[in-house]
Amino acid sequence: MVLSPQELERYARHIVLKDVGGAGQQKLKAAKVLVIGAGGLGSPLLQYLAAAGIGTIGIVDNDVVALSNLQRQIIHDTNKIDQPKTASAKEALNRINPHVEVSEHMVRLTSENAEAIIGKYDIIADGCDNFETRYLVADTCQAFEKILVSAAVGQFDGSLTTFMPHLKNKAGKQNPRYRDIFPTAPPEGLLPSCQEAGILGAITGVIGTMQALEVIKEITGIGEGLVGKLLLFDGKAMRFETIKYSRKD
């Protein structure tokens, strides 16, 4: 993936980084990343992935922009209300970086279309807001041996982890699956929705940005990832905690 003179200038601060360099930037350009959800988490996630030079970004979302979204879904503008989130996000990403190819998937992810959509990409970043989709994404990624970077947020908190159950860890044991840390979904109605409980907008910015960082790290091979580790963030206390987990079978 040859970088043009314009791209060399655009990504100059990456290229001078010893751990990224030209080779790492070429990996970013060659990468295909699918983002599930163009909402609170997807907004900073998509923007940083585009700015970093991810070559192909897919966006899955079947919703339209609402006025109540704009307190946290910063990829969308006031003049985009009632427009599809995928189209609004694509327009924003094209403004950020015209070198990135953006594909819209304005559908709700289901068992009928998940394989066809997820199968096109290398890494999946899940920022959806419901457990049904999370389990579907995790199971499909496992079946297709795709890297999954999964994030979630609450009122003042968030979590982040990475799944590669098709690979083994340094000890030679199979990496854990989504269902090893979340065996079953909570009963319906147990956890209040964002509409019911509310959320501090900046929380999604913190977690979504870290999610973008983990995707970039996995593509370039930088540092240590979050496989087998659940990163927890408490926004009120400004505290991070990491919990280790492993495969159950």
PLY file of the C-alpha trace (Angstrom):
ply
format ascii 1.0
element vertex 249
property float x
property float y
property float z
element edge 248
property int vertex1
property int vertex2
end_header
0.00 0.00 0.00
2.07 2.92 -1.32
1.54 6.25 0.46
1.10 9.31 -1.73
3.04 12.54 -1.04
-0.12 14.00 0.51
-0.52 10.98 2.78
3.13 11.13 3.83
2.56 14.69 4.96
-0.81 13.95 6.57
0.56 11.05 8.61
3.97 12.59 9.31
3.54 12.40 13.11
2.79 8.69 12.83
5.65 8.01 10.46
8.26 9.57 12.75
7.02 7.38 15.60
9.48 4.53 15.98
6.72 2.00 16.74
4.61 2.98 13.73
6.77 4.36 10.92
6.02 3.99 7.25
5.40 0.26 7.55
2.83 0.75 10.28
1.07 3.46 8.33
0.88 1.16 5.33
-0.75 -1.47 7.56
-3.33 1.10 8.62
-4.03 1.97 4.98
-4.46 -1.70 4.10
-6.79 -2.40 7.05
-10.54 -2.88 6.80
-12.39 -2.00 10.01
-16.11 -2.38 10.66
-17.69 -0.15 13.31
-20.98 -1.33 14.80
-22.95 1.77 15.72
-22.48 5.40 14.70
-23.60 6.75 18.05
-21.87 7.79 21.26
-18.98 5.33 21.06
-18.89 5.22 17.28
-18.50 8.99 16.97
-14.97 9.39 18.42
-14.03 5.89 17.29
-14.84 6.62 13.64
-13.19 10.02 13.66
-9.90 8.77 15.07
-9.83 5.75 12.78
-10.34 8.00 9.76
-7.74 10.50 10.95
-5.28 7.65 11.52
-5.62 6.55 7.90
-7.56 3.30 8.11
-8.00 2.42 4.44
-11.54 1.06 4.57
-14.11 1.82 7.27
-17.54 0.21 7.34
-20.38 1.65 9.41
-23.38 -0.38 10.57
-26.37 1.59 11.88
-30.04 1.66 10.92
-30.99 4.73 12.94
-31.41 8.39 12.03
-29.93 11.40 13.80
-32.11 12.84 16.60
-31.68 16.08 18.50
-31.18 14.15 21.75
-28.20 12.32 20.19
-26.11 15.46 19.76
-25.13 15.78 23.43
-22.70 12.90 22.93
-22.76 11.72 19.29
-20.34 14.39 18.13
-19.82 13.08 14.61
-23.30 14.38 13.74
-24.34 18.02 13.29
-27.60 19.82 14.05
-28.36 20.09 10.34
-28.21 16.28 10.04
-31.27 15.65 12.22
-33.57 13.02 10.67
-30.86 11.90 8.25
-29.40 8.36 8.42
-26.50 8.15 10.85
-24.42 6.18 8.34
-24.73 8.95 5.74
-24.05 11.69 8.29
-21.00 9.85 9.61
-19.67 9.14 6.11
-19.89 12.81 5.18
-18.00 13.75 8.34
-15.28 11.18 7.72
-14.86 12.33 4.12
-14.22 15.83 5.44
-11.66 14.53 7.93
-9.75 12.34 5.49
-10.57 12.00 1.79
-8.08 9.12 1.49
-10.36 6.79 3.50
-13.01 4.66 1.80
-16.22 4.61 3.83
-18.92 1.98 3.28
-22.43 2.42 4.67
-24.46 -0.50 6.00
-27.76 1.14 6.92
-29.28 -2.00 8.40
-29.81 -3.55 11.77
-27.34 -6.39 12.18
-29.22 -9.70 12.24
-28.45 -13.40 11.96
-29.42 -13.12 8.28
-26.88 -10.42 7.33
-24.16 -10.57 10.01
-21.93 -13.07 8.21
-22.05 -11.23 4.88
-21.20 -7.88 6.47
-18.65 -8.92 9.10
-16.90 -11.29 6.70
-15.71 -8.35 4.57
-13.59 -6.78 7.31
-10.40 -7.56 9.28
-11.24 -6.02 12.64
-14.65 -5.36 14.18
-15.21 -2.56 16.69
-18.50 -3.00 18.53
-20.11 0.02 20.14
-23.75 -1.03 19.94
-26.25 -0.40 22.71
-28.00 -3.76 23.13
-27.01 -7.25 24.25
-28.71 -9.08 21.40
-26.41 -7.42 18.88
-23.34 -7.81 21.09
-23.78 -11.58 21.30
-24.47 -11.82 17.57
-21.34 -9.80 16.74
-19.18 -11.80 19.15
-20.40 -15.18 17.88
-19.98 -14.18 14.24
-16.49 -12.79 14.84
-15.52 -16.02 16.57
-16.85 -18.11 13.70
-15.02 -16.03 11.08
-11.85 -15.62 13.19
-12.09 -11.83 13.29
-10.53 -9.62 15.94
-13.25 -7.95 18.03
-12.68 -4.80 20.09
-15.76 -4.39 22.26
-16.79 -1.39 24.36
-19.75 -0.38 26.49
-20.75 2.64 28.55
-23.04 3.48 31.45
-24.08 6.73 33.09
-20.60 7.63 34.35
-18.59 4.53 33.50
-17.35 2.36 30.67
-15.54 -0.84 29.79
-13.30 -2.09 27.01
-11.80 -5.43 25.99
-10.54 -7.34 22.95
-11.45 -10.84 21.80
-9.37 -13.23 19.69
-10.74 -16.65 20.69
-9.35 -18.26 17.53
-5.78 -17.67 18.77
-3.75 -18.94 21.73
-2.03 -16.89 24.40
1.64 -17.02 25.36
0.95 -19.97 27.65
-0.47 -21.95 24.74
-4.07 -21.75 25.96
-6.97 -20.66 23.79
-7.97 -17.04 24.28
-11.31 -16.36 25.98
-14.57 -15.72 24.19
-17.23 -13.07 24.80
-19.39 -15.67 26.51
-16.58 -16.53 28.94
-16.91 -13.10 30.54
-20.59 -12.51 29.76
-22.17 -16.02 29.76
-25.74 -14.80 29.40
-27.45 -11.50 28.79
-29.09 -9.85 31.82
-32.87 -10.20 32.06
-34.76 -7.67 29.97
-35.48 -4.53 31.97
-32.79 -5.16 34.60
-30.45 -2.53 33.19
-32.03 0.83 32.29
-31.51 2.10 28.76
-29.66 5.29 27.92
-33.03 6.98 27.35
-34.18 5.95 30.82
-31.02 6.46 32.87
-29.14 9.13 30.92
-25.42 9.33 30.27
-22.73 11.98 30.63
-21.71 12.69 27.03
-17.96 12.90 27.61
-17.92 9.30 28.92
-18.52 8.03 25.39
-15.64 10.20 24.19
-13.23 8.64 26.69
-14.17 5.04 25.92
-14.65 5.50 22.18
-11.23 7.10 21.85
-9.61 4.26 23.77
-11.45 1.80 21.54
-9.89 3.49 18.50
-6.49 3.21 20.16
-6.91 -0.53 20.69
-7.94 -1.04 17.05
-4.88 0.89 15.86
-2.63 -1.10 18.21
-3.94 -4.40 16.90
-3.39 -3.36 13.29
0.14 -2.07 13.80
1.23 -4.55 16.48
2.06 -1.81 18.98
2.22 -2.53 22.70
0.03 -4.92 24.66
-3.63 -5.44 23.85
-6.64 -6.17 26.02
-7.18 -9.85 25.21
-8.19 -11.55 28.45
-8.38 -8.20 30.23
-11.43 -6.06 30.89
-10.58 -2.39 31.34
-13.07 -0.59 33.59
-13.38 3.19 33.82
-15.10 5.13 36.61
-15.65 8.67 35.38
-16.77 10.07 38.74
-13.60 8.93 40.51
-11.42 9.20 37.35
-10.19 5.69 38.09
-9.17 2.80 35.83
-9.15 -0.85 36.85
-8.22 -3.96 34.87
-9.78 -7.36 35.53
-8.25 -10.49 34.01
-10.45 -13.30 32.70
-9.83 -16.59 30.92
-11.45 -19.29 28.82
-13.88 -21.46 30.77
-13.44 -24.76 28.91
0 1
1 2
2 3
3 4
4 5
5 6
6 7
7 8
8 9
9 10
10 11
11 12
12 13
13 14
14 15
15 16
16 17
17 18
18 19
19 20
20 21
21 22
22 23
23 24
24 25
25 26
26 27
27 28
28 29
29 30
30 31
31 32
32 33
33 34
34 35
35 36
36 37
37 38
38 39
39 40
40 41
41 42
42 43
43 44
44 45
45 46
46 47
47 48
48 49
49 50
50 51
51 52
52 53
53 54
54 55
55 56
56 57
57 58
58 59
59 60
60 61
61 62
62 63
63 64
64 65
65 66
66 67
67 68
68 69
69 70
70 71
71 72
72 73
73 74
74 75
75 76
76 77
77 78
78 79
79 80
80 81
81 82
82 83
83 84
84 85
85 86
86 87
87 88
88 89
89 90
90 91
91 92
92 93
93 94
94 95
95 96
96 97
97 98
98 99
99 100
100 101
101 102
102 103
103 104
104 105
105 106
106 107
107 108
108 109
109 110
110 111
111 112
112 113
113 114
114 115
115 116
116 117
117 118
118 119
119 120
120 121
121 122
122 123
123 124
124 125
125 126
126 127
127 128
128 129
129 130
130 131
131 132
132 133
133 134
134 135
135 136
136 137
137 138
138 139
139 140
140 141
141 142
142 143
143 144
144 145
145 146
146 147
147 148
148 149
149 150
150 151
151 152
152 153
153 154
154 155
155 156
156 157
157 158
158 159
159 160
160 161
161 162
162 163
163 164
164 165
165 166
166 167
167 168
168 169
169 170
170 171
171 172
172 173
173 174
174 175
175 176
176 177
177 178
178 179
179 180
180 181
181 182
182 183
183 184
184 185
185 186
186 187
187 188
188 189
189 190
190 191
191 192
192 193
193 194
194 195
195 196
196 197
197 198
198 199
199 200
200 201
201 202
202 203
203 204
204 205
205 206
206 207
207 208
208 209
209 210
210 211
211 212
212 213
213 214
214 215
215 216
216 217
217 218
218 219
219 220
220 221
221 222
222 223
223 224
224 225
225 226
226 227
227 228
228 229
229 230
230 231
231 232
232 233
233 234
234 235
235 236
236 237
237 238
238 239
239 240
240 241
241 242
242 243
243 244
244 245
245 246
246 247
247 248
